[in-house]
C-alpha cells in the first residue's frame, strides 16, 4: 500500500470512530471509556489539538474537544452525560493518572 492510501484509510477510520462516538453511541460515557480503555472523547480531542499544533495550527483545548463532541463540552454534558457512581469516579482517578498523568 502506498503512503497516501494509508493516510486516507487511517483518516477514514478516524472519521468513522468520531461519528460512532458523536452520533451512534452518545450513551457511552467518557468515564466508562477512560476506565475501560484508558482514553475518552477528551483524550481524542487533546490528540487532535496536539496534531494541529505539530502542523503549526493554533487550537484551544475547547476547540479540540468540540471536534469530538460535535458541540461544546458543556452542551454535551447537558445532553448526554449522566451521573457517575463513587466507584466509577475512583476508578477514573486511577485510569486518568495511569494514562494521562496529572490533571491541569
Protein Blocks (a to p, Z undefined) as FASTA:
>chain_A
ZZklmmmmmmmmmmmmmmmmmmmmmmbcfklmmmmnopafklmmmmmmmmmmmnopacdf
klmmmmmnopafklmmmmmpccddfklmmmmmmmmmmmnopcZZ
